[in-house]
Each structure stands twice: as structure tokens, then as C-alpha cells.
Amino acid sequence: MVRALQEDYRTAPIPEQDRVMLNYVAQLTRDATRITPRDHEQLRAAGFGDKAILQITLIASWFNYINRVADALGVGREEQG
């Protein structure tokens, strides 16, 4: 399962609800300005309520933020020089 998710979550054997959530998170990560009410409607149609949509958005955004901070500070990279 982990390998399938690493290769491509879109073809991994996961529930459709998870796939819809990951589609949203991927778009949020690529370009959050392109998120529209239609994206939220797709999440609702998959069974997510407004509270869950907020939680998904906050958690994904926090991870994106923390990863960018770590990247900017070189955290986890070998010292180059």
C-alpha cells in the first residue's frame, strides 16, 4: 500500500473518499489560489463536512508551511561546502 501511494495515489488501492481528499490536498499544495467552491463541493459529495474540510485544509497547509521553512533553512539536507 505504501509503495502504491508513493508511486501514484491516483492509482493506489484506496477508498474513493481518500482519493478525493488527496486530489484536494495536491491542488492546495500546487496552487491554493486555484481552489474553488467546486473543490469543496467534491469533498462534500465524498462525505466530508465543513469541519472536516477545514481540518484537511489546515493540516495540509501547515505541512506545506513547515516543509518550506525547513527547505529554506536547509533542515534535513547534508552540509554542502
C-alpha positions in Angstrom: 0.0 0.0 0.0 2.8 2.4 0.9 4.6 1.8 -2.3 1.4 2.3 -4.3 0.8 5.6 -2.6 4.4 6.7 -3.1 4.2 5.9 -6.8 0.8 7.5 -7.5 -2.0 7.9 -5.1 -4.4 8.2 -8.1 -3.9 4.6 -8.9 -3.3 3.2 -5.4 -6.0 0.9 -4.0 -7.5 3.4 -1.6 -11.2 4.4 -1.0 -12.6 7.0 -3.3 -13.1 9.3 -0.4 -9.4 9.3 0.3 -8.6 9.9 -3.4 -10.9 12.9 -3.4 -9.2 14.3 -0.3 -5.7 13.7 -1.8 -6.8 15.4 -5.0 -7.8 18.5 -3.0 -4.6 18.4 -1.0 -2.4 18.1 -4.1 -4.2 21.1 -5.6 -3.8 23.0 -2.4 -0.1 22.2 -2.5 0.4 23.1 -6.1 -1.6 26.3 -6.2 -4.1 27.1 -3.5 -5.4 30.1 -5.5 -7.0 27.7 -7.9 -9.2 26.1 -5.2 -12.8 26.9 -6.0 -16.2 26.2 -4.4 -16.4 23.2 -6.8 -13.5 21.6 -5.0 -15.3 21.9 -1.7 -18.4 20.5 -3.2 -16.5 17.5 -4.4 -15.2 17.0 -0.8 -18.8 17.3 0.5 -20.0 14.8 -2.2 -17.4 12.4 -0.9 -18.7 12.6 2.6 -16.7 15.4 4.2 -18.5 18.0 6.2 -17.4 21.7 6.6 -15.4 20.9 9.8 -13.5 18.1 8.0 -12.8 20.3 5.0 -11.4 23.0 7.4 -9.3 20.4 9.2 -7.9 18.9 5.9 -7.1 22.4 4.7 -5.4 23.5 7.9 -3.3 20.3 8.2 -2.2 20.3 4.6 -1.4 24.0 4.7 0.6 23.6 7.9 2.7 20.7 6.4 3.3 22.8 3.3 4.4 25.8 5.5 6.7 23.7 7.7 8.3 22.0 4.7 9.0 25.3 3.1 10.6 26.7 6.3 12.7 23.5 6.6 13.7 23.8 3.0 14.7 27.5 3.3 16.8 26.7 6.4 18.4 23.6 4.9 17.0 21.3 7.5 17.5 17.7 6.6 20.0 18.5 3.9 23.6 17.4 4.1 26.0 20.3 4.6 27.4 21.4 1.3 30.5 23.4 1.0 
